[in-house]
Amino acid sequence: MPATSDIVQKLWNLCNVLRDDGVTYLQYVTELTYLLFLKMMQETGNESQLPKGYRWSDLIDREGQTGQCAV
């Protein structure tokens, strides 16, 4: 299991990539919050409360870029 500092470093590296592509810090934090929420719902077994198409497993099944996020 990676150390917390490794995870933090990976997140900052991804943030830098997104910033270089024009994504603001606020947009990055907002999207990360959505992803963490969906993952927590899946981990706690509460995903059934979310509509189909908006669950963690639906994100995992996606490939490539669609231009818009369904979440």
C-alpha positions in Angstrom: 0.0 0.0 0.0 1.4 3.4 -1.0 2.4 5.8 1.7 0.2 8.9 2.2 3.0 11.1 1.0 3.1 9.1 -2.3 -0.6 9.6 -2.8 -0.4 13.3 -2.1 2.5 13.6 -4.5 0.5 11.8 -7.2 -2.4 14.1 -6.7 -0.3 17.2 -7.0 1.3 15.9 -10.1 -2.1 15.3 -11.6 -3.1 18.8 -10.5 -0.1 20.3 -12.3 -1.1 18.4 -15.5 -4.6 19.6 -15.3 -3.5 23.2 -14.6 -1.3 23.1 -17.7 -4.4 22.1 -19.7 -6.3 25.1 -18.4 -8.2 23.5 -15.5 -8.3 25.8 -12.5 -7.6 24.8 -8.9 -11.3 25.3 -8.0 -12.4 23.0 -10.9 -9.8 20.4 -9.9 -11.0 20.4 -6.3 -14.6 20.2 -7.3 -14.0 17.2 -9.6 -11.9 15.5 -7.0 -14.6 16.0 -4.4 -17.2 14.4 -6.8 -14.9 11.4 -7.4 -14.2 10.9 -3.7 -17.9 11.1 -2.9 -18.7 8.4 -5.5 -15.9 6.2 -4.3 -17.0 6.5 -0.7 -20.6 5.6 -1.7 -19.3 2.5 -3.4 -16.9 1.5 -0.5 -19.7 1.9 2.1 -22.3 0.0 0.1 -24.6 3.0 -0.4 -24.3 3.2 -4.2 -27.9 2.0 -4.6 -29.0 5.5 -3.4 -27.4 7.0 -6.6 -29.1 6.8 -10.0 -27.7 4.3 -12.5 -25.2 5.9 -14.7 -23.8 8.1 -11.9 -22.0 5.4 -9.8 -18.3 4.6 -9.3 -18.6 1.4 -11.4 -20.1 3.4 -14.3 -17.0 5.6 -14.3 -14.7 2.6 -14.2 -16.4 1.1 -17.2 -15.8 4.3 -19.3 -13.0 4.5 -21.8 -11.4 7.6 -23.5 -12.7 11.1 -23.4 -16.3 12.1 -24.0 -16.0 15.8 -23.8 -18.4 16.1 -20.8 -18.5 14.3 -17.5 -21.8 12.5 -16.8 -21.4 13.3 -13.1 
